[in-house]
């Protein structure tokens, strides 16, 4: 047994030709956030603190679809959501519809620790944030030029799309949408097991480009986008509606619990056998310090490290 950590920055139809200026900042951010998590685990921080810390960092990076980089609704606004779960206690917290909260994952943790509830959304969540004195910002803090352009393109194409669609240059060929008119991609999340075997998971997102105001995805839903138990911790990314319907995160834990299969087998089965191709990926760790990062999309921004010295930052398959 030893500590382990894994994080993601979205899975989807990430072209192998992704420009260096789009790829490199995300890879460097993943590497930096991974190091932050590793240092916290080496300092004997509990997993719950580690996943919150790492996801907060990811939320503050505008290249990811969470916090400062959240994509825009059909009204040109942000509606952020997040969840966090402690595997040892099964305690969890979730939030949706946030417009001013700088770090949604921290508000989710406050819901878990300071209220009798699991989930707060929209005006109620914003009111709770004010009561707790959590950091907020004007909506302009979260709106980037890149996401304004994405919304414009989505409106012109009359479609809802996932967040890693690259803004198109004049005269460039548009990425091919799937049968539902979406281009596949995901969100941010982190899972960890500490030196004492305690597990935790956290996920945060801005949702879909041009989504209808009020839409809620998988990221704040315990058992779908996020789950942790005494066996494993899971954070998902991809097409939220598909992940919701398949209860992906809980199914990984259920396979380990009821069938006794190892983490890698459980995670791989759920992603490759239970989900339509091109819809999802996940990162997961087990109480034994194992790591799994399967995806059925073209790629997934991901990183992991374990106490025995293994470390990886990757987007596509090595093959």
C-alpha positions in Angstrom: 0.0 0.0 0.0 1.2 3.5 -0.8 -0.2 6.9 -1.8 -1.3 7.6 -5.4 -2.9 10.4 -7.3 -4.5 10.9 -10.7 -6.0 13.9 -12.4 -7.6 14.8 -15.7 -8.3 17.9 -17.8 -10.9 16.4 -20.2 -11.4 13.5 -22.5 -12.8 13.7 -26.1 -12.0 14.0 -29.8 -8.6 15.6 -29.2 -6.9 15.7 -32.6 -3.4 14.4 -32.9 -2.7 17.6 -34.8 -3.7 19.7 -31.8 -1.5 22.8 -32.1 1.5 23.1 -29.7 0.1 26.4 -28.4 -3.1 24.6 -27.3 -1.4 21.5 -26.0 1.6 22.7 -24.2 -0.1 25.0 -21.6 -2.4 22.2 -20.6 0.4 19.7 -20.3 2.5 22.1 -18.2 -0.5 22.8 -16.0 -1.2 19.1 -15.5 2.4 18.6 -14.6 2.4 21.5 -12.1 -0.9 20.4 -10.5 0.4 16.8 -10.3 3.4 18.1 -8.4 1.3 20.1 -6.0 -0.7 16.9 -5.2 2.4 14.8 -4.8 4.0 17.3 -2.4 0.8 17.4 -0.4 0.7 13.6 -0.2 4.4 13.4 0.8 3.6 15.9 3.6 0.9 13.4 4.9 -2.0 15.6 3.9 -5.3 13.6 3.8 -6.7 12.7 0.5 -9.7 15.0 0.9 -7.5 18.0 1.3 -5.3 16.9 -1.7 -8.1 16.5 -4.2 -9.6 19.9 -3.2 -6.2 21.5 -3.5 -5.5 20.1 -6.9 -8.9 20.8 -8.3 -8.8 24.4 -7.0 -5.6 24.8 -9.0 -7.2 23.4 -12.1 -10.1 25.7 -11.7 -7.8 28.7 -11.7 -6.2 27.8 -15.0 -8.2 29.4 -18.0 -7.2 26.6 -20.4 -9.5 24.2 -18.6 -13.3 24.1 -18.5 -13.8 24.9 -14.9 -13.6 28.0 -12.7 -11.8 30.7 -14.7 -12.0 28.8 -18.0 -15.7 27.8 -17.8 -17.5 27.7 -21.1 -20.7 29.8 -21.7 -24.4 29.0 -21.7 -26.8 29.9 -24.5 -27.2 33.2 -22.6 -23.5 34.0 -22.6 -23.2 33.3 -18.8 -21.3 30.8 -16.7 -22.9 28.1 -14.6 -20.2 26.2 -12.8 -20.7 22.9 -10.9 -18.5 20.6 -8.8 -18.6 17.8 -6.3 -16.3 16.2 -3.8 -16.5 12.9 -1.8 -14.6 11.3 1.1 -14.3 7.5 0.6 -13.8 6.6 4.3 -17.0 8.3 5.5 -19.1 8.4 2.2 -19.7 12.1 3.0 -20.0 14.2 -0.1 -21.0 17.7 -1.3 -22.1 19.1 -4.6 -23.0 22.5 -6.2 -24.4 23.7 -9.5 -25.4 26.9 -11.2 -22.6 29.0 -9.7 -22.0 32.4 -11.4 -19.6 34.1 -9.0 -17.8 31.5 -6.9 -14.1 31.4 -7.8 -13.6 27.8 -6.6 -16.7 25.6 -6.9 -15.0 22.6 -5.4 -14.4 24.4 -2.1 -18.0 25.4 -1.9 -19.0 21.7 -2.5 -16.8 20.8 0.4 -18.4 23.4 2.6 -21.8 22.0 1.6 -20.6 18.6 2.8 -19.1 19.9 6.1 -21.3 22.8 7.1 -24.8 21.8 6.1 -27.1 18.7 6.6 -27.4 18.5 2.8 -25.4 17.0 -0.1 -26.4 19.3 -3.0 -27.1 23.1 -3.3 -27.7 24.8 -6.6 -28.2 28.2 -8.2 -29.5 31.0 -5.9 -29.3 28.8 -2.8 -25.7 27.9 -3.5 -24.7 31.5 -4.2 -26.4 32.6 -0.9 -24.6 29.9 1.0 -21.3 31.0 -0.5 -21.9 34.5 0.7 -22.7 33.2 4.2 -19.5 31.2 4.3 -17.4 34.2 3.1 -16.0 32.1 0.2 -14.1 34.0 -2.5 -16.3 35.4 -5.3 -15.8 37.5 -8.4 -17.7 39.4 -11.0 -18.9 37.2 -13.9 -16.3 38.8 -16.2 -13.6 37.0 -14.2 -14.7 33.7 -15.7 -15.3 34.7 -19.3 -12.4 34.3 -21.7 -12.0 35.4 -25.3 -11.6 31.8 -26.4 -14.9 30.8 -24.8 -16.7 33.8 -26.2 -15.5 32.6 -29.7 -16.6 29.0 -28.9 -20.1 30.2 -28.1 -20.3 32.3 -31.2 -19.3 29.3 -33.3 -21.8 27.0 -31.5 -24.6 29.5 -32.1 -23.7 29.7 -35.8 -23.7 25.9 -36.1 -26.9 25.6 -34.0 -25.4 23.1 -31.7 -24.3 22.4 -28.2 -20.8 21.2 -27.9 -18.3 20.0 -25.4 -15.4 22.2 -24.3 -12.3 21.2 -26.1 -13.5 22.1 -29.6 -10.8 24.4 -30.8 -12.0 27.8 -32.1 -12.0 27.6 -35.9 -9.8 29.8 -38.0 -11.1 31.5 -41.0 -11.2 29.0 -43.9 -10.4 26.1 -41.7 -12.3 22.8 -41.8 -14.8 22.4 -39.0 -14.4 19.4 -36.7 -16.8 16.6 -37.4 -19.7 16.5 -34.9 -21.1 13.2 -33.7 -24.6 12.0 -34.5 -26.1 14.3 -31.8 -24.3 17.3 -33.1 -21.8 17.5 -30.3 -18.0 17.4 -30.3 -16.7 15.2 -27.5 -14.8 16.6 -24.5 -14.8 16.9 -20.8 -13.8 18.7 -17.6 -11.3 18.5 -14.6 -11.0 16.2 -11.7 -8.7 14.5 -9.2 -8.6 11.3 -7.2 -6.2 10.3 -4.4 -5.3 7.7 -1.9 -3.1 8.8 1.0 -0.5 6.9 3.0 -3.2 5.7 5.4 -5.4 4.3 2.6 -8.0 7.0 2.7 -9.6 7.8 -0.7 -11.2 10.9 -2.1 -12.5 12.3 -5.4 -13.4 15.7 -6.7 -14.7 17.0 -10.1 -15.4 20.5 -11.4 -16.7 21.9 -14.7 -18.3 24.7 -16.6 -20.4 22.2 -18.6 -21.3 22.4 -22.3 -20.7 25.2 -24.7 -24.1 26.8 -25.5 -25.9 24.6 -23.0 -29.4 25.7 -22.0 -29.4 27.8 -18.8 -30.2 25.4 -15.9 -28.6 22.3 -17.5 -26.8 20.1 -15.0 -24.3 17.5 -16.1 -22.6 14.5 -14.5 -19.8 16.3 -12.6 -21.8 17.3 -9.5 -23.8 14.1 -9.4 -22.4 11.6 -6.9 -22.2 8.1 -8.4 -22.1 9.5 -12.0 -19.2 11.9 -12.4 -17.7 11.5 -8.9 -17.5 8.6 -6.4 -15.3 7.4 -3.6 -15.5 4.5 -1.2 -13.2 2.4 0.9 -12.2 0.6 -2.3 -11.6 3.3 -4.9 -12.0 6.9 -5.9 -13.3 7.9 -9.4 -13.6 11.1 -11.4 -15.2 11.1 -14.8 -15.0 13.3 -17.9 -16.7 13.4 -21.3 -20.3 13.6 -22.4 -22.3 14.3 -19.2 -25.6 12.9 -20.4 -24.1 9.5 -21.3 -22.1 9.4 -18.0 -25.3 10.2 -16.0 -27.3 7.4 -17.7 -24.5 4.9 -17.1 -23.7 5.9 -13.4 -20.1 5.4 -14.4 -18.2 6.3 -11.2 -20.4 4.1 -9.0 -20.3 1.2 -11.4 -16.5 1.0 -11.2 -16.7 0.8 -7.4 -19.6 -1.7 -7.6 -17.6 -4.0 -9.8 -14.8 -4.0 -7.3 -17.2 -4.5 -4.4 -19.6 -7.1 -5.8 -17.4 -9.0 -8.3 -14.1 -8.6 -6.6 -12.2 -7.5 -9.7 -9.2 -5.2 -9.5 -9.4 -1.5 -10.3 -7.9 -1.6 -13.8 -10.3 -4.4 -14.9 -13.3 -2.6 -13.4 -12.5 0.8 -14.9 -11.7 -0.6 -18.3 -14.9 -2.7 -18.4 -17.1 0.3 -17.5 -15.5 2.6 -20.1 -15.0 0.2 -23.0 -18.0 -2.2 -22.5 -20.7 -0.1 -20.9 -20.3 3.3 -22.6 -20.8 4.2 -26.3 -17.4 4.8 -28.0 -16.2 8.4 -28.0 -18.2 9.5 -24.9 -16.1 9.1 -21.7 -12.9 8.7 -19.8 -12.1 8.5 -16.1 -9.2 8.6 -13.6 -9.3 6.3 -10.6 -7.2 5.0 -7.7 -7.6 2.1 -5.4 -6.9 1.7 -1.6 -3.9 -0.4 -2.6 -2.4 2.5 -4.6 -3.3 1.3 -8.0 -4.1 3.8 -10.8 -6.4 3.4 -13.8 -7.0 6.1 -16.5 -9.1 4.5 -19.3 -10.9 6.4 -22.0 -12.8 5.5 -25.2 -12.3 8.9 -26.9 -9.4 9.9 -29.1 -7.5 11.3 -26.1 -7.7 12.4 -22.5 -5.5 15.1 -20.8 -4.3 13.1 -17.7 -1.6 12.7 -15.2 -0.7 10.4 -12.3 1.9 9.5 -9.8 2.5 6.8 -7.2 4.6 6.4 -4.1 6.9 3.9 -5.8 8.1 6.6 -8.2 5.9 6.1 -11.3 4.7 9.3 -12.9 2.9 10.1 -16.2 1.5 13.1 -18.0 -0.2 12.2 -21.3 -3.0 13.0 -23.8 -3.1 10.1 -26.3 -2.2 6.4 -26.2 1.4 5.5 -26.4 0.6 3.3 -29.4 
